Amino acid sequence: MKKRVMNALEVFAKAMVQPLSYLAVAGMIMVLGVLLTNSTVTGLLPFLKWEPIQIFGDILYQGVMLFINNLHVIFAIGIPAALAKKDKHQAALVGFLSYITYLKTSNVLLDHMGKLAEPSEMLGLIGTGQAEILGIQCVDMGVFGGIILGCITGYVFNRTFQKNFKGAFQIYSGTRFSYVIMFAVSIVFGVASNFLWPFAQQGIAALAELIKGAGTFGLFLYGFLERLLVPTGLHHLIYTPFQFSDLGGVLQVGDTTVAGAYAIVMAEFQMPVERFSDSIYYMATGFTKMFGYIGIGAAFIHTAYKENKKRVKALVIPNVVTACLAAITEPLDFMFIFCAPVLYLVHSVIAGLFIALLKICDVTAFCGGNLLASVLLNLSAGVEKTHWPMMFVLGAIEIIVYFVVFSFIIKKFNYKTPGREDVAEGTSEDKKEESKANTGISSATEKIETKAEGGKMESLVAGLGGKENINTVENCFTRLRVNVNNPELLDEKLINVVPNSGIVKKDNDIQIIIGLTVADVRKDLEDYLEKIN
């Protein structure tokens, strides 16, 4: 039972990543919009006050805010597409059709029961338990409505899209049959939401109060669990509800209601508030990514054996830069998660501790993304609103803490972190070759480096047990996720022909840590699988 639950949660988290991946790009677009229209920036650069520039900046900002405020719709479309084994574009369309059916069902039921809430002049529909989505007033399930219905759609689609009928009923075959089923399911879901979700709203409110009521300890747990669950891929389930739903707070901006820490913080950048609200602390998962991983990387280099330091620098420094500037940490995480699990536990504790310290030190600076965006946004918002100088003081302290603690623990327990792998007796060249093998980089990688991508994909497929052994191929931000029939057929030497930072095996689910190029690798793999018989 436990295994089934964990597998289901992993599939869910994997599906969540696909629509969320666009937020990294959207966030940078929003940063540009904020900078172009921010009064502090335009005061320093008067030419930005030119009306066409202001209009352009407002379009960038409002365009991304529309995306963020409609994440429930994005999830309803993106999750079915991510879960679908085939015809992903059809699954996305069925997801959207199902979602609007659910919205209208909720609206019609509320109308007939005389329960449509009247929006107030000041707060709109806030506090009524209802919201207007795509112009339809319904019970407010927020982001959870899109997530839940998206998962249901993906599940139903995979079990119905190949259904065939004959004769006059042939038109209802395939993905159209999936839509027919989901139309009925969406009506049931809409009815159920009207009667059951109000109780869930009470529970969600209680959970938010519990976390908030725990004060700094609640923030510590938030940061601790977000890092601790990275190996399972379930860390998205920790930060997503707080950053993109009512759990992270609610803010009224004119006639618009924004919910979730991400939307609130971005809205407050445009508002004349004295300081950011406490919702910003739920965006602080980026703090350790910007600073802590510098200390981790430095500790790996410092503790590496002398003859390996040059190689470790070449391996670690690019991944540290990726963590700081792209907020992608998995390549570094998987360098020590499995060889030093206690070290990773300590890492999670430190990460949670520094989110709590931000609150203790009254730092309301933006540290939810990459270092460059953080610097630009905090400078534009000003010191009084953010207390950003203290953020950099804490950042410097965190770097030192990570470096000292990691260096001590690695040496004390002789953990086999990068550059400290056991090397057999032999020549210097033999040691070099074995060291490469222990870090997941086989000598075969260098020999095939100049070959076409097809050669790498041929080795990867063979390493995964052949085409017949591969069930599904997916990816998240940095990991290629493959489900296989028989994990005993795996050959890691062949898999390692494709450069990676490690291979994680969970029964039939295989995760290959590729890095930021994982989407390209997945596409190459899928193209190759289609070509071979």
HELIX and SHEET records of a PDB file:
HELIX    1   1 LYS A    2  THR A   37  1                                  36    
HELIX    2   2 SER A   39  LEU A   44  1                                   6    
HELIX    3   3 PRO A   46  LYS A   49  5                                   4    
HELIX    4   4 GLU A   51  ASN A   69  1                                  19    
HELIX    5   5 LEU A   71  LEU A   83  1                                  13    
HELIX    6   6 LYS A   88  HIS A  112  1                                  25    
HELIX    7   7 GLY A  142  THR A  160  1                                  19    
HELIX    8   8 GLY A  167  TYR A  172  5                                   6    
HELIX    9   9 THR A  175  GLY A  213  1                                  39    
HELIX   10  10 GLY A  215  LEU A  228  1                                  14    
HELIX   11  11 VAL A  230  THR A  232  5                                   3    
HELIX   12  12 HIS A  236  PHE A  244  1                                   9    
HELIX   13  13 ASP A  246  GLY A  248  5                                   3    
HELIX   14  14 ALA A  261  PHE A  269  1                                   9    
HELIX   15  15 ASP A  278  MET A  283  5                                   6    
HELIX   16  16 GLY A  286  MET A  290  1                                   5    
HELIX   17  17 GLY A  292  THR A  303  1                                  12    
HELIX   18  18 LYS A  306  ASN A  308  5                                   3    
HELIX   19  19 LYS A  309  ALA A  326  1                                  18    
HELIX   20  20 GLU A  330  ASP A  333  1                                   4    
HELIX   21  21 PRO A  341  ILE A  360  1                                  20    
HELIX   22  22 LEU A  371  ALA A  381  1                                  11    
HELIX   23  23 VAL A  383  THR A  386  1                                   4    
HELIX   24  24 TRP A  388  PHE A  413  1                                  26    
HELIX   25  25 SER A  428  ASN A  438  1                                  11    
HELIX   26  26 SER A  443  ILE A  448  1                                   6    
HELIX   27  27 GLU A  453  GLY A  463  1                                  11    
HELIX   28  28 LYS A  467  ASN A  469  5                                   3    
HELIX   29  29 PRO A  487  LEU A  489  5                                   3    
HELIX   30  30 GLU A  492  ILE A  495  1                                   4    
HELIX   31  31 VAL A  518  LYS A  531  1                                  14    
SHEET    1   A 2 GLN A 130  ILE A 133  0                                        
SHEET    2   A 2 ILE A 136  VAL A 139 -1                                        
SHEET    1   B 2 VAL A 250  VAL A 253  0                                        
SHEET    2   B 2 THR A 256  ALA A 259 -1                                        
SHEET    1   C 4 ILE A 470  ASN A 475  0                                        
SHEET    2   C 4 ARG A 479  VAL A 484 -1                                        
SHEET    3   C 4 ASP A 509  ILE A 513 -1                                        
SHEET    4   C 4 ILE A 503  LYS A 506 -1                                        
END                                                                             
